[in-house]
Amino acid sequence: MIKALTAEEQAGAPAKPAKPAPVSYEVFELSAQVARQIRNQLDDALVGLKADLDAVKAKHLKPLRTLSRALAARVVELNGLVDGNRDLFVKPRTTVLHEIKLGLAGGKGKLTFEDEQEVIRLIRKKLSAKKKVLIRTEHSVVKDALKNLPEDELSKIGCRIEGKGEDLVVVSFCDGEIEKAIDKLLGGVIAAMLEEGE
């Protein structure tokens, strides 16, 4: 005879351990059978959850992908429009249309170098007083700190700032949390489309 699950067992509470007493093989068999029953119910619940998640994905993923691609294409178009009409964004440098910020913003520049280990070696040799700030303990370059160095010190260690002061095209949405989620969803789609266009 199979013992029915108690309310505590169904709610997920662990069963209270029984007092030690001599037991027969049948007790082990019964306990194992109940454990298997619970395991089967858990498996069924997980299969049901997976099926529900798959159904939600099937329902929503295709429209999300379609809309993400359409939005990425529109952002690429807006980038091209702004880039091709930079003279319209002198003063003011940006404008907001339909909660989308368009225009130009000053570029911060991107630190580049050929060989990180060589830069670390040169920092140790030529900028040893600043090495604790410029090199992480696991021996990688601290780019933010390097970007603040004067150009003559950067050139000593084989680095340069590319694109500093150049105007960058700005196309960003002005609403809040939903946009952050959409940006996360888009991932690199916009960047990839921009790269393909170049």
Order of alpha helices (4+ residues) and beta strands (2+ residues): alpha-alpha-beta-beta-beta-alpha-alpha-alpha-alpha-beta-beta-alpha-alpha
